[in-house]
Amino acid sequence: MARKVIDEPSEDIVANAKKERAQRRGPFGRVALFIRQVVAELRKVVTPTRKELFSYTGVVLVFVVIMMALVYGLDFVFSLLVNFLFGDPTLGNG
């Protein structure tokens, strides 16, 4: 069975973390360790290609438009229901 490389840290990372945790560090040492770990994680980041970026952007925009239409439709239906139940105060009584 294949290992999930993305989800599981490798053994050497775990070993290094345990070794570094065992050592006592001052505040500057902890900050330096944090910066090193951040840089190590940033090296793992894979940036999308131009084609993927446009594809992802299109999917997000379509989803947002669909959600806007759904919220607008529900708002319209509920406003009709409220006006039917409680009447429109701007009509009549004039």
C-alpha positions in Angstrom: 0.0 0.0 0.0 1.3 3.4 -0.9 2.3 5.9 1.8 0.6 9.2 2.0 3.7 11.5 1.7 1.7 14.7 1.9 -0.2 13.9 5.1 2.5 12.1 7.1 5.8 13.7 8.2 8.8 11.6 7.3 10.7 9.8 10.0 13.7 12.1 9.8 11.6 15.2 10.4 10.0 13.5 13.5 13.4 12.5 14.8 14.8 16.0 14.3 11.8 17.5 16.0 12.2 15.2 19.0 15.9 15.9 19.2 15.4 19.7 19.0 12.6 19.5 21.5 14.9 17.7 23.9 17.4 20.5 23.8 16.8 23.5 25.9 16.7 26.7 23.9 16.5 30.3 24.8 14.0 32.7 23.2 16.2 33.5 20.2 16.9 29.8 19.6 13.2 29.1 19.6 12.6 31.9 17.2 15.4 30.6 14.9 14.0 27.1 15.1 10.5 28.4 14.2 11.9 30.3 11.2 13.8 27.2 10.0 10.7 25.1 10.3 8.6 27.7 8.4 11.1 27.9 5.6 11.2 24.0 5.4 7.4 24.0 5.1 7.4 26.7 2.5 9.7 24.7 0.3 7.1 21.9 0.2 4.5 24.3 -1.3 3.6 23.6 -4.9 2.3 26.6 -6.8 -0.4 26.0 -9.4 0.4 26.5 -13.1 -1.3 29.3 -15.0 -3.9 27.0 -16.5 -4.7 25.5 -13.0 -4.9 29.0 -11.5 -7.5 30.1 -14.2 -9.4 26.9 -13.7 -9.6 27.3 -10.0 -10.6 30.9 -10.3 -13.4 30.0 -12.7 -14.7 27.3 -10.4 -14.7 29.8 -7.5 -16.5 32.5 -9.5 -19.1 30.1 -10.7 -19.7 28.8 -7.2 -20.1 32.3 -5.9 -22.6 33.3 -8.6 -24.6 30.1 -7.9 -24.6 30.9 -4.1 -25.6 34.5 -4.8 -28.6 33.3 -7.0 -29.6 30.9 -4.3 -29.6 33.5 -1.5 -31.4 36.0 -3.7 -34.1 33.5 -4.6 -34.6 32.5 -0.9 -34.7 36.2 0.1 -37.3 36.9 -2.6 -39.5 33.9 -1.6 -39.3 34.8 2.1 -40.1 38.5 1.4 -43.2 37.4 -0.6 -44.2 35.1 2.3 -43.8 37.8 4.9 -45.8 40.3 2.8 -48.5 37.7 2.3 -48.7 36.8 6.0 -48.4 40.3 7.5 -49.5 42.5 4.6 -47.7 45.4 3.1 -47.9 48.5 5.4 -47.4 50.9 2.5 -50.6 49.9 0.8 -54.1 50.9 1.9 -54.9 52.9 5.0 -54.5 56.0 3.0 
